[in-house]
Amino acid sequence: MAKELKKFQAEFNTIEAAVIDAYGDWKMIGDSQGSTKKLLDGARLAIADRIETLKSGGTQGTTLADFSGDAEVKEALGTAKDALANYKQMEARKIKTLQAFKNVNKDLIDLADRMDDEIADRKKKLFEPKSLPDMVKLAKSVRGMVDEVGGLKTQSIADVVKTKVTPGDFEKTFWADLDRELKKSLSVRANAAATLLLEKFKPRLMKLRGDSVVTLTKETIELCAKAEAAHKKGQDRLAKISIQAAIGKADEVHGIVSGYSEAYNKNKSFLKGNPDHDTMLKFVSALTTKENQALKAVEATQKALK
């Protein structure tokens, strides 16, 4: 049975390597598409605002084409088209990576099933092999990897394979959103933005987000401590898993904090006229302090693990 265990372990190692590659690619694609979406949001608003300015100045027109000759509109449109081309490339890569996830998912389930059959067969023997507990443990790890989350694995393999990617849908949505944006008046957009901004700073939501940041920061620091302790004991795999999980928690902290910092800094003059401005400022400052604690913990641990 030891021979079979060695064979199964080798198969698992090969699949695990493929899983790591797939997650790395999946993260890169997600980061790229996220950046592209932000770029497109900026281009869309720039186009809409410029056209509103042109209309206010007396320029006539009802469609995007009527204003495409303007230098600023033309530049923003060029940015949008380049970004959409990049997004399209990432869509194709995402489809390919999604297939890789489906393959490893199938391979993991197949391997787990074969191991379960082998284990069941061995248990029927008069004397159970000494390596049986190790095979049971490995089979559990194989099957568990399908639902495992942590570190780079912001989604489990089981969740990733459910993802649907329809090429071209995002581009269609972008142009449709731009068309709707052009039909809005500048004042409507400004009022909507102000409403969304104040919603973000409602006491109940601030408490919810603040509590999340406190919890995530605490978890980040604890995972860093765990990583350093494991490293000192020579448990490098556990150390690596722990620091990756810590980085994931720190990223979540950054996501929340940057959202509030950007919202406050971009609308500082508007918010200063709000009676709750001081509370908002203190809240953003407190979030930033927590983020710094999380980032410092991660940086210190990464240095310690080198």
matplotlib code that plots the C-alpha trace (Angstrom):
import matplotlib.pyplot as plt

x = [0.0, 3.0, 3.6, 0.1, 0.3, 3.5, 1.7, -1.3, 0.9, 2.8, -0.5, -1.7, 1.6, 1.1, -2.5, -1.5, 1.1, -1.5, -3.9, -1.3, -0.6, -4.3, -4.9, -1.9, -3.3, -6.9, -5.6, -3.6, -6.7, -8.9, -6.5, -6.1, -9.8, -10.4, -7.9, -9.4, -12.9, -11.7, -10.0, -13.2, -15.3, -13.1, -13.2, -17.0, -17.4, -14.9, -16.8, -20.1, -18.9, -17.1, -20.3, -22.3, -19.9, -20.1, -23.9, -23.8, -21.6, -24.1, -22.8, -25.7, -26.0, -27.9, -25.5, -21.8, -20.9, -22.0, -19.3, -16.5, -14.7, -13.9, -10.3, -11.1, -13.9, -11.7, -8.9, -11.2, -12.8, -9.3, -8.5, -11.8, -11.3, -7.7, -9.0, -11.8, -9.3, -7.2, -10.3, -11.2, -7.8, -8.3, -11.7, -10.0, -7.4, -10.0, -11.9, -8.7, -7.9, -11.5, -11.0, -7.8, -9.8, -12.4, -9.7, -8.1, -11.5, -12.2, -8.7, -9.1, -12.5, -11.3, -8.2, -10.2, -12.7, -9.9, -8.3, -11.6, -12.0, -8.4, -9.0, -12.3, -10.7, -7.7, -10.0, -11.6, -8.2, -7.5, -4.6, -4.8, -1.5, 0.5, 0.3, -3.6, -3.9, -1.6, -3.7, -6.9, -5.3, -4.1, -7.6, -9.1, -6.7, -7.4, -11.1, -10.8, -8.8, -11.9, -13.6, -10.4, -10.2, -7.4, -4.4, -4.6, -7.7, -10.3, -12.7, -12.7, -12.2, -15.8, -16.9, -14.6, -15.8, -19.3, -18.1, -19.7, -17.8, -19.6, -17.2, -18.4, -20.9, -18.8, -18.1, -21.8, -22.6, -19.9, -21.4, -24.9, -23.8, -22.1, -25.3, -27.4, -24.8, -25.0, -28.8, -28.4, -28.0, -24.9, -27.0, -28.7, -25.2, -24.0, -27.1, -26.8, -23.1, -23.8, -26.5, -24.3, -21.4, -23.6, -25.0, -21.4, -20.9, -24.1, -23.4, -24.7, -22.6, -19.5, -19.8, -20.2, -17.2, -15.2, -15.8, -14.8, -11.5, -10.8, -11.5, -9.5, -6.6, -6.6, -6.7, -3.9, -1.6, -2.5, -1.7, 1.6, 2.5, 1.5, 3.7, 6.7, 6.2, 5.9, 9.1, 11.1, 10.0, 11.0, 7.4, 7.9, 4.8, 2.6, 4.5, 3.8, 0.1, -0.2, 1.5, -0.5, -3.7, -2.5, -1.9, -5.4, -6.8, -4.6, -5.9, -9.5, -8.6, -7.0, -10.1, -12.4, -10.0, -9.1, -12.7, -13.4, -10.1, -10.7, -14.4, -13.4, -10.4, -12.2, -15.2, -13.4, -14.8, -18.3, -18.1, -16.7, -20.1, -21.8, -22.5, -21.0, -17.8, -15.6, -17.0, -16.3, -12.7, -12.0, -13.5, -11.3, -8.2, -9.0, -9.4, -6.0, -4.4, -5.7, -4.6, -1.1, -1.0, -2.0, 0.5, 3.4, 2.7, 2.7, 5.9, 7.7, 6.7, 7.7, 11.2, 11.4, 10.5, 13.3]
y = [0.0, 2.3, 2.1, 3.2, 6.0, 7.3, 7.2, 9.1, 11.6, 12.2, 12.8, 15.2, 17.1, 17.6, 18.8, 21.1, 22.8, 23.3, 24.7, 27.2, 28.3, 28.7, 30.8, 33.1, 33.7, 34.1, 36.9, 38.6, 38.6, 39.9, 42.7, 43.7, 43.8, 45.7, 48.4, 48.5, 49.0, 52.0, 53.4, 53.0, 54.6, 57.6, 57.8, 57.4, 60.3, 62.4, 62.0, 62.7, 65.8, 67.2, 66.8, 68.4, 71.4, 71.5, 71.5, 74.3, 76.3, 75.9, 72.9, 71.1, 67.3, 64.3, 61.4, 60.6, 60.9, 64.5, 65.4, 63.0, 65.7, 67.5, 67.0, 66.0, 63.7, 62.1, 61.5, 60.0, 57.8, 56.6, 55.7, 53.8, 51.8, 50.9, 49.8, 47.7, 46.0, 45.1, 43.8, 41.7, 40.1, 39.4, 37.8, 35.4, 34.5, 34.2, 31.6, 29.7, 29.8, 28.9, 25.7, 25.0, 25.2, 22.9, 20.4, 20.4, 20.2, 17.1, 15.7, 16.2, 14.6, 11.7, 11.2, 11.4, 8.8, 6.4, 6.9, 6.2, 3.0, 1.9, 2.7, 0.8, -2.2, -2.1, -2.0, -5.3, -7.0, -9.0, -6.8, -3.1, -1.7, 0.7, 3.4, 3.3, 6.3, 8.4, 7.5, 8.5, 11.8, 12.5, 11.6, 14.1, 16.8, 16.0, 16.3, 19.3, 21.3, 21.7, 23.9, 25.4, 29.2, 31.3, 33.4, 33.7, 31.5, 34.2, 31.8, 28.0, 25.9, 24.8, 28.4, 29.4, 26.6, 28.1, 31.4, 32.3, 34.4, 35.8, 37.6, 41.0, 41.5, 43.9, 46.1, 46.2, 47.2, 50.0, 51.6, 51.2, 52.9, 55.7, 56.2, 56.5, 58.8, 61.2, 61.4, 62.7, 66.3, 67.4, 68.4, 65.0, 63.3, 65.7, 65.1, 61.4, 61.5, 63.5, 61.1, 58.1, 59.8, 60.6, 57.1, 55.9, 58.0, 57.0, 56.1, 52.6, 51.8, 53.5, 51.3, 48.2, 49.0, 50.2, 46.9, 44.9, 46.8, 46.3, 42.6, 42.1, 44.0, 41.8, 38.7, 40.0, 40.5, 37.1, 35.4, 37.2, 36.0, 32.5, 32.7, 33.8, 31.2, 28.5, 29.8, 29.6, 25.9, 25.2, 24.8, 26.8, 25.5, 26.6, 29.9, 30.5, 29.7, 31.9, 35.0, 34.5, 34.5, 37.6, 39.4, 38.5, 40.0, 43.1, 43.5, 43.5, 46.2, 48.3, 47.8, 49.3, 52.0, 53.2, 53.4, 55.8, 57.7, 58.3, 59.3, 61.8, 63.3, 63.7, 65.4, 67.2, 70.7, 69.3, 67.3, 70.2, 71.8, 68.8, 69.1, 65.6, 66.4, 66.1, 62.6, 61.6, 62.9, 61.0, 57.9, 58.0, 58.7, 55.8, 53.5, 54.7, 53.9, 50.4, 49.9, 51.0, 48.5, 45.7, 46.7, 47.1, 43.6, 42.0, 43.9, 42.9, 39.3, 39.1, 40.4, 37.9, 35.0, 35.9]
z = [0.0, 0.6, -3.1, -3.9, -1.4, -3.0, -6.4, -5.1, -3.4, -6.7, -8.5, -5.8, -6.0, -9.7, -9.3, -6.5, -8.7, -11.4, -8.8, -7.6, -11.2, -11.9, -8.8, -9.6, -13.1, -11.7, -9.4, -12.1, -14.4, -11.6, -10.7, -14.3, -15.0, -11.7, -12.8, -16.3, -14.8, -12.8, -15.9, -17.9, -15.1, -15.3, -19.1, -19.0, -16.6, -18.4, -21.6, -20.0, -18.2, -21.2, -23.4, -20.6, -20.7, -24.5, -24.3, -21.8, -24.1, -26.9, -28.9, -30.4, -30.5, -29.1, -29.7, -28.8, -32.5, -32.5, -29.9, -30.9, -32.8, -29.6, -28.5, -24.9, -25.9, -28.5, -26.0, -23.5, -26.1, -27.2, -23.6, -23.3, -26.5, -25.5, -22.0, -23.6, -25.9, -22.8, -21.0, -24.0, -23.9, -20.2, -20.9, -23.3, -20.7, -18.0, -20.1, -20.6, -16.8, -16.0, -18.0, -16.1, -12.9, -14.3, -15.2, -11.7, -10.1, -12.1, -11.4, -7.6, -7.5, -9.6, -7.4, -4.2, -5.5, -6.5, -3.1, -1.3, -3.3, -2.4, 1.2, 1.3, -0.3, 2.1, 5.1, 4.0, 4.5, 7.6, 8.5, 7.7, 6.2, 8.4, 5.7, 5.7, 8.1, 5.9, 2.9, 4.7, 5.7, 2.1, 0.7, 3.0, 1.9, -1.8, -1.4, 0.9, -1.6, -3.8, -1.1, 0.4, 0.9, 2.1, 1.0, -2.8, -2.7, -2.4, -3.9, -3.6, -6.7, -6.3, -6.6, -9.4, -11.7, -11.4, -12.9, -16.2, -18.7, -21.7, -24.1, -25.1, -22.4, -20.4, -23.5, -24.4, -20.8, -20.9, -24.0, -22.7, -19.4, -21.3, -23.3, -20.2, -18.6, -21.6, -21.1, -17.5, -16.7, -14.7, -11.8, -11.6, -11.5, -8.9, -6.7, -7.1, -6.2, -3.1, -2.0, -2.5, -0.6, 2.4, 2.4, 2.8, 5.9, 7.6, 11.3, 11.0, 7.9, 9.4, 12.6, 10.4, 8.3, 11.3, 13.2, 10.1, 9.8, 13.6, 13.3, 10.0, 11.4, 14.6, 12.4, 10.2, 13.2, 14.6, 11.3, 11.1, 14.6, 13.6, 10.5, 12.4, 15.1, 12.4, 10.7, 13.9, 14.3, 10.7, 9.6, 6.4, 4.6, 7.5, 7.7, 4.0, 4.3, 7.3, 5.7, 2.5, 4.6, 6.5, 3.2, 2.1, 5.4, 4.9, 1.4, 2.7, 5.2, 2.4, 0.3, 3.0, 4.1, 0.6, -0.3, 2.6, 2.2, -1.5, -0.9, 1.8, 0.0, -3.3, -1.6, 1.2, 0.4, 0.1, 3.4, 5.4, 5.1, 6.7, 10.5, 11.0, 9.2, 12.3, 13.0, 9.4, 9.5, 12.8, 11.4, 8.2, 10.4, 12.7, 9.7, 8.3, 11.6, 11.6, 8.0, 8.9, 11.8, 9.4, 6.7, 9.2, 10.7, 7.2, 6.2, 9.4, 9.0, 5.4, 6.4, 9.2, 6.8, 4.4]

ax = plt.figure().add_subplot(projection="3d")
ax.plot(x, y, z, "-o")
ax.set_aspect("equal")
plt.show()
